[in-house]
Amino acid sequence: MPLLTRIRGPRDLDRLSPEELDQLAGEIRAFLVDAVSKTGGHLGPNLGVVELTIALHRVFESPKDKVLWDTGHQSYVHKLLTGRQDFSKLKMKGGLSGYPSQAESEHDVIENSHASTVLGWADGIAKANQLMKRDDSHVVAVIGDGALTGGMAWEALNNIADAKDRPLVIVVNDNERSYSPTIGGLANHLATLRTTDGYERFLTRTKDLLERTPVVGQALYDTLHGAKKGLKDFIAPQGMFEDLGLKYVGPIDGHDIEALESALSRAKRFGGPVIVHCLTEKGRGYQPALQDEADRFHAVGRIHPDTGLPIATSGADWTSVFGDEMVKLGEEREDIVAITAAMLQPVGLDRFAKRFPERVYDVGIAEQHGAVSAAGLAHAGVHPVFAVYATFLNRAFDQVLMDVALHRCGVTFVLDRAGVTGTDGASHNGMWDMSILQVVPGLRLAAPRDADQVRAQLREAVAVEDAPTVVRFSKGAVGPAVPAVGRVGGMDVLREPGTDAPDVLLVSVGALAPMCLEVAALLDRQGISTTVVDPRWVKPVDEAMAPLAEKHRVVVTVEDNSRVGGVGSAIAQALRDAGVDVPLRDFGIPPRFLDHASRAEVLAEIGLTAPDIARQVTGLVAKLDGRYERSAADAVDSVQPARD
């Protein structure tokens, strides 16, 4: 009987022998490759933390002891060891989340899946334990070397180090990578620790030698031990951590369970803040991952488990369209530079980096710094393009507002994975950017509807030198081009009503254009004439919007963003300011966190499908007509829901 099937909780690990623990580690790796190859998910990070996770759960007593995971994409092994071994619907509706989830298990705490936050969480929990006199409860924070490049991590370390008697164990999972190889001064420091023969081993060998020396040996050893701090800085420069007041243990082989348990047990007994530095190998045990130099299979779709090759390939995606156009812009303009926050390949800048390596800046997981640095670059005469996931720009709002916009800096922010992303869950949906950025004076925001518009609007954005610009697009494959049939002001007309007295002005935002055209077709069947426009630049609201709206009986906005403070709200305000008294109905994402599921399933759940929207608009028009007896449901009685 496989050992893994006998593990229902962490305490089941206690009775396993060292040989059985090694066998379990092998079984877990085989399970991960088999399971994740069928569903997709974060494979490389989890293959790298198998032994570390086993050791953590043998030394600490979760859930009484809080084992916290930064970002959480490396928590699959933790799930397996805490009774969750059905990975058949990983990241799918009704299945396991790809990150820790409080709804799944009492062993999970942090759900946000944004990097560099775990030390702040750990600091707060440790303070509460001390205040509530929970002396038998420990706090363990697992953070990667990539996440340690984030400023929040160092803010937390500054506070953690302030209390020498507050127990807290920080496990640095050092695999030299976040998505891609970790960069920066901290990375260089950790590399030094990795490659230096540690002080403890030096001291042990010296002690053995001196103890065999007659008369003076012990005295010399005592003197040597008294000079510990200076020797540590000379032999293994972990002094950076100890200067902060943090006890340092390591580096430890992150694949040696016995060594890990020994180090973690010592840290547990210490009674104050301790850093345990573990060296792990991302993708360990799976050759296709180890051979992937880009990101060691950080995240994969469905793959062949034997080869690691994708089972199916889709057409061009939004990210690659942007990446190709960036290379063309770089060839045309020497002042174009690119910024990434440790995600060169995921945001499509890898081709630009290969072509113009001296014009790419990877700031690490530090979006705030990236935005401020972009302001400095713009002030000094170049045009930075900062490509980042839409949900991660939330972290840099103050810098966009006060450093970029206030100083009228020509910086272009490119927001990947905007709108509903689906399977990665609540914190990865890019559903707040168009609301948050509405309040930034002078900022201009574009939402391209297709690949042609990504190219065109990116070029329009980088032509602006006196204000921040934003271009946002979806995740996944980009569909066919959606041609315009006319232009009103700066807005593209996608469908004309065929009458001089149209009923509905349908404002389509970004990638939802095909669905909005489907809505218009459904309304047409009910005798409701509809104009469909794509504003292209949704901030500021086009001056032609109000006079166009005045020619219609109803305005409907559809956006892949929160309804609260989004494009619909901005258009409603613009109409009020212009004195245009036309009813407006805004469709978007409700103000709640969305569970993981496919994009199509999420959109259906929140009512962002053509049948749902057409049904409600039909009812609204019928109400205006006084024809309320006409059932809105009749509008879509033969229409199937939108497909993914």
N, C-alpha and C positions, 0 to 999 in steps of 0.2 A: 504494500500500500504506500503510495507516495507520501512523503512527510508533509508536503504543503497541505494536503487535504485534511490532515490532523490538526492544523493550526486554526483554532477558532477565536483565539484572543492572545494577547502578548504573553500571558503567563504560561501558555503552552510551550513557549520557547525554553522555559527554565529547565526542563527535564532532558533536553537534548544534549548529547555529547559533542565535543569539538568536531568529530568526524561527521556527525549528523548535521551539525550547523553548516558545514561546508557542502554537504549534499543538498540541504535546503536552499542554500544560495544558488546552486546550479539549477535546481528545480524552478526557482523563482524566475531566473533569467529565461529559461526555456518557456515558461508560462507567459512572460511578458512579450517575447518575440511572437509567439503563436497568437496571443489575444490581440495585441495592438496591431499586428499585420492585418487583422480582419476588420478592424473598426477605424484605424487611424488613431493618433494620439501622440503624447510625448514619450518617445521610446528611449532615446539616448540618455537623457538625464536620469531616468529610473534604473537603467542598467548599471549606471555608475554608483548608485547609493544602496545597493542590495545589502552588503555586509554592514555598512554604517547604520542602516535602519534596523537590522537585526540586533546589533549591539546596543543601540539606543533603547530598544524595547526590552532587552534583557537587564539593562542597568537601571532604567527608570520605570516607574509604575504608572503608566497611563491608564485611566484619565486623571488619577489623583495628581500625578506629576503632569505638567503641561508640556507636551512636545509640539513645538510650533515650527511651521515650515514657511520660509520666505518664498513668495510667489506661489508655491504649492504644486507646480507642474511635476515635481519629483516625488510626489506622495503616493504613487501607485503601490510601491512596496509596503508602505505604511497601511494602505487600505487592505492589502492581502493579509497582513499580520494582525489586523484588528477585525477580522471576520467578514471581509467583503471580497469574495472570490468569484463573483459572477461578473465578468467583464464583457459579456456578450453584447451589451448595449451601452458600452462606454461612450460617454458624451452624447448619447441619443436620448430622446424623450423617454422618461420612465426608467432610464438606466443610471449608472454611476456618473457623477460629475468628473470632469478631468482634473479637478482641483479639490482640496479639502472642502467638506460640506457639513455644517452643523446639523442639517436635516438628516444626513446619512448616519452619523456616528457621534457618540459622546467623546470620542478620541480626537475629533477635529475641532479646530478653533478658528483660524484665520481663513476667510473665504475670498479675500479681495483679489488675489492673483496679480497684484501689482508689486513690483520688486522693491526691496530695501525697507519694507515696513516692519519686518518681524522684530527687530531690536527695540523699536518703540513699544510694540505690544508686550514684549518680554519685560521691559522696564516697568510698564504699568502693572502687569500681573505680579511681578516680584515685589513692588511697593505695596500692593494690596495684601499680599501674603504676609509681609512683615507687619503691616498695620493691624491685620486681623489675627496675628499670632498663629498663622498656619505654618508652624515650624517643620512639619513633616511633608510639606509639599514643595517640590522643586520645579524650576522653570528651565526649559532647554530650548534655545533658539537655533535653528539650523539655517544658515545663510551661505549663499555661494560667493565665490570670489568676485564674480561679476556684479552681484547685488551690492557688494561692499564699495563699489565705485559710486553709489548713490549718496548724495549729501545727507539724506535722512538717516542713513545708517550711522554716519559719524556724529550727527546731532545726538542720536540715541546713545552712542558709545560715551560721549562726553558726560551724559547724565548717569549712565550705568556705573562708570568709573568713580562717580562722586560718593558712592556708598560702599565702603570697603567690606562691610559686614552683611551685605545683602546678597544671599545666594542667587547666582544666575550663571548658567553654563551656555556659552556661545560656541557652537560648532561651526567652524568655517569649512564648508565643503569646497575644497580647492581643486577644480579640474581644469583651470586655466581658461575657462570659457563661461559665457552666459549663453547667448545664441551662438556666437562666434568667439574666437579667442579674445580673452580679456585684455584690455589695453590700459595704459596710464601708469602713473607713479606707483600706485598700490600694487598693480600687477607685477611691476618690476621688483618691488620689495618682497612679495610673496614668492617670486621666482628665486630670489636670493635665499630665502628660507628653505625652499625645496632643494636647492643644490648645495647647501652648506652642511657639513658634518656638524650636527647639533652640539650645543654646549653640554647637555647632560651626558652624551656618550663620551665626549672629550674628558669631562670631569671624572666619569667612572673609570676610564682607562688610566687617567693620571693618578687617581686615588689608589688603584691596584698597584701601580708602579711605586708610588711613594711609601705605601705601607710596607713594601718589601725593603725599603731603605732604612738601615739602622739609625737610631738616635734622632735624626733630624726629620725623618720622613713625615711623621704625624704633624709636627709643627709647620712644616712647609705646606702640608695639605690644608691645615686650618687657615693659614695665611691666604692660600690660593682660594679657598672657599669664601673668605671674607672679601675677596676682590671680585666676587661673582658678577656684579653688575657690569663692570668694565670688560670682563672676559666675555660675557654674553654678547655685548655690543660688538666685540672684536671677532668672535668666532661665529656667532649666528645672530645677525642683527634683528632679533625680535624685540629690541628695546623700544621700538615705536609703540607696541602695545603696553609694555610694562611701564613706560613713561606716563601712560594714561592711568596707571594704577590697576591694570588688568593682568592677572596671572596668566602666563602663557604656557601651554603644554603642546609640544610637537616639534616638527611635523610628524604625524602618525600615518602609517600606511593604511589608507582607508579601505583596503580589501583584506586586512588581517583582523579577523573578529576578536582574537585574543588580545592583540595590542590595543584595539579600539576599546574593548571592555575595561582593560586596565587603566587607560587614560581617562575614560569617562567616569570610572569609579573614583579615581583620585579627584577629579574635578567636582564630583558630587559631594565629596567629603570636605571640600576646602572651606566652605562657609562664606565665600565672597565671589565676586565676578571672575570667571575663568574663561579664557579662550582655548579651545581645543582645535588645533589646526590639522585637518585631515586631507591627505592627498588621494584623490580618486581619479578614475579614468572614465570619462563620458563615453557611453556606448560599450563598456567592457563586456567581453564575452560574445560579441556579435560582430563578425568580421565586416559585413557591409557597412555597419555604423562606423567602425574604426577607420575604414578607408574613405569615409566621407569627410573631406577636409573642410567643407563649408560649415557644417554645424553638427557633425557626428549624429545625424538623425535626431536632431533636437525635437522636431515635430514632423510626423509623417502622415500621409494619407494611407489608404489601403495599399499594401505592398505584398509581393511574393516573399514569404518568410525565408526561403532558401537564398534568394538573390538580393533581396532588398529593393528590387525594381518595382515601380508603381504598377498596379494592376490595370489602371485606365488613365489615360491622359485627356485633359480637356483642352479647349481652345485657348487663345490668348486671354490672360487675365488682366484686370485693371492695373495691377502692380507692374507687370511687365511692359504694358503700354507706356506708363509713366517713365519707367527705367530707360526704355529705348529713346523716348523723346528727350530725356535729360542728357543723354550722350550727344544727340544732335545739337542741343543748345550749348553744351560745353564746347563743341567744335566751332560753333559760330561766335561764342562770346567768352573771352578769356577771363572775364570778371565773375562768371558763374562758379560758385563753390557749393559743395554739398555738406550737410551735417546729418549725422545719425546718432541715436542714443543706443549704441550697442546692438543695432539691428540692421546692419548693412545689407544683408541679403533679403530678409523678410520685407523690407520696404522698397526693394528694387534698385538700390544704389550700387550693387556690386559691379555692374557693367561700367558705370561711370567711374568707379574707383579703379577698375582695371585700366581704363583709358586715361584717366587723369589722377593718378594716385596722390599727387601733391596738392590736389584741390578738394580732398575729402577729409573731414574731421569727425572722428568717432569720439564722442565725449563720455562714453560709458553710460551707465543707467542714471543719467543726470539731465532730465529734460529741462529743469529750471536753468541750469548752467548753459545748456545748449541754446536756449532762447536768448539769454543775456549775451552770450558770446556772439550770437548772430547779430544782435544789435551793434556790437562793437565792430564786427566785420563790415556791416552796412555803412556805419559811420566812417570807416576808413576807406570806402570806395569800391567795395565788391558787393555782389548780390548773392547772399546766402539762400539756399533752398534747404529747409529743415524738414526732412521726411520722417514722420512719426505716426504710430497708430492713433486714430482719433481719440480713443479713450485715454491714452497716455498724455495727450496735450492738456487734459484737465489739470495735471500737476503743475503746469507752467503758466497758469492763467495770469498770475500777478506779473510775471515777467513779460508776457505778451502785452499786457495793459500798460505797465509803468515803464518798461525799458524799451520796448519796440514801438508801440503806438504813440506814447507820450512824446517820444523823440522823433517821431515821423520817419522811422527807419524803413528802408525798402527791403523787407525780409519776406520771403514766400514760405509759408507753412503748407506742406502737402500731407493731408490726413488720409492715411490708408485705413481700411477696415471701418469705414464710416457706416453708421446705421446699424441694422440688426445683423450681427455676425453669427448668432445661433449657438453652435455646439460648444463654444468655450464659456458660455454662461454669462452671468450677470455683469461681471466687471469688464468683460471684453466687448460688449456691445457699444459701438460708437454712437450713442444716442443723445449726447449732451452738447456736442461741439457747437451746433448752430444756435442753441439757446445761450450758452455761455458767451459766445463771441458776439452776440447781438449788442451787448452793452459796451463794446470797445469802440471808442470814437475813431473815425477815419478808416477802420478796417474794412476790407472788401472781401467778400466770400463767394466763391464759385462752387456750383454743384453740377459737374458735367453729367450728361445723360448717357454718353456712349464714348467709345474710344476716340473718335474724331474730336469730340468736345474736350476730352482730357488733353489732347495735344494742343488744341487751339487755346483753351483757357489757361493752360500752364504758360504758354507764350504770352498771353495777355497779362498774366500775373507778374512774371519777371520783368515786364516792361514798366511796372510801377516802381518808382524810386523814392517816393515820399510818403509811403504808408505801408503797413503790413497787408499782405494778401494771403488768402487761404484757398486752396483747391482740395476738395474732399471727394472721395470716391469709395465704392463698395469693395467687399471681399469677393474673391472668386472670379469665375469666367465673365468676361464682358460680352454682352449680346450684340446682335447686329446693329448697324447704324440706324438711328431714328432721324430721318430727314426732316428739315423744316420746310413748310410750304409758304412761309412769309416771315416778315419781321415787323414788330411794332416797338418803336424805341429800340432798346437793346435786347428785347425779348424775342425768342424764336416762337413763331406760331406753328404748332405741330398738327393742328386740325382746325379747319374753318367751319362755321356752323351751317352755311348754305342758306341763310336767311338774314334779313336786315334787323330782325328783332330776336336775337338769340336768348335762350333761357339761362344757360349756365356758363360761367367763365371758370374753367378748371385749370388751376395752376399746378403744374407738375414739377416736382423738385428732384433733380438728379436722376438716379438709376430707376426710379419708379415710372419713367415716361411710358414704357410699353404697357404697363398696367393701367395707366391713366387713359391711354388711347382705347384700351379694352372697356374701361368704364364709359367712355364717350359712346362707343358702339352700342353698349347695352342701353344707355339712355336714349339713343337715337331710335331704338326699337319701340320705346314707349312714347315716341313723338316729342322728346325733349331735346332741343337743339343745343349743341355744346361747342364752345371754343376751347381748345386746349393750347396753353402756352407754357413754354419753358423759360423762366426768367433768366436762366444761365447764371447771372450774378444775383444771388438772393439777398445780399447786403452790399450796398444800400438798396432799398426797394426802388425799382425803376420808376422814373417820373411818369412814364406812360401807363403805369398800372392803374392809377385812379381813373383817368378818362376812359380807359378800356373797360374797367369794371362797371362804370356808370351806364354802359350800353347793355348790360346784362341784368337779369333779375336776381341772380344768386351767384355768389363767388364761393368756390370750393378749393381748398388747398390740400395737397397731399404730400407729405414729407416723411422720410425715413429718419426721424429725429423726434425728440420729446415734443409733445403738443404744448408744454408749458414754456412760454417765452421763445418759441421757435419761429419758423418762417411765417406760419399762419398768423401768429400774434403780431409780427412785424407788419404784415400786409394789412391786417385789421386796423392797426394804429395809423398806418399811412392813409387808409381810406377815411378814417375819422378826421385826420388832420386836413384832408382835402375837402371835407364836407360831403363826401359821397356816402349816402345812406342806403347801402345795399346789404342784405343779409349775407353773412359769411359763415361757412361751416368748415372747420379745420379738422383734417384727419392726420393722425400721427401716432407716436408711441405714447401710451399712458405713463403717468409718473410713478412707475413702480419698477422694481428689479425683475428681469425676465429670466426664467429658468432655462437651462440648456435644452436645446432641441434643434432640429434643422431650421434654416432660415424660413422656409416655406411654412413649417409648423408654427413658428413664432408669429409670423405675419398673419396666419389664419387665426391664431388665438387672440390677437389684439385687433382683429377686424380690418387689417390692411390688405384686403383682397378686392379685386374688381367687383365680384357679386355683392360683397358687404357694402362697399361704398356706393355702388349704383342703387342698391335697395334704399339706403338712407337718403340719398339725394332725390330719388323719385318721390319718397314720402314728403320731403321738404317742399318740392315743387308743387306736389298735389295739395299740400296745406296752403301754400300761397294762392293757388287757384281756387281754393274752397272746394276742391274735389277730393276730400279726405276719404270718401268711400272707396276710392281707387286704392287697392291694396298695394303697398310698396313691394310686397313679396312677389307680385306678378312680374316685376321687372326682370327677375333673374330665375324664374322657375325652371328654365331648361339649361342653365349655365353651370358648368362644373367649376369647382374651386381652382384657383391658380395653382400651378405645379412649380416645384423647385427647379 
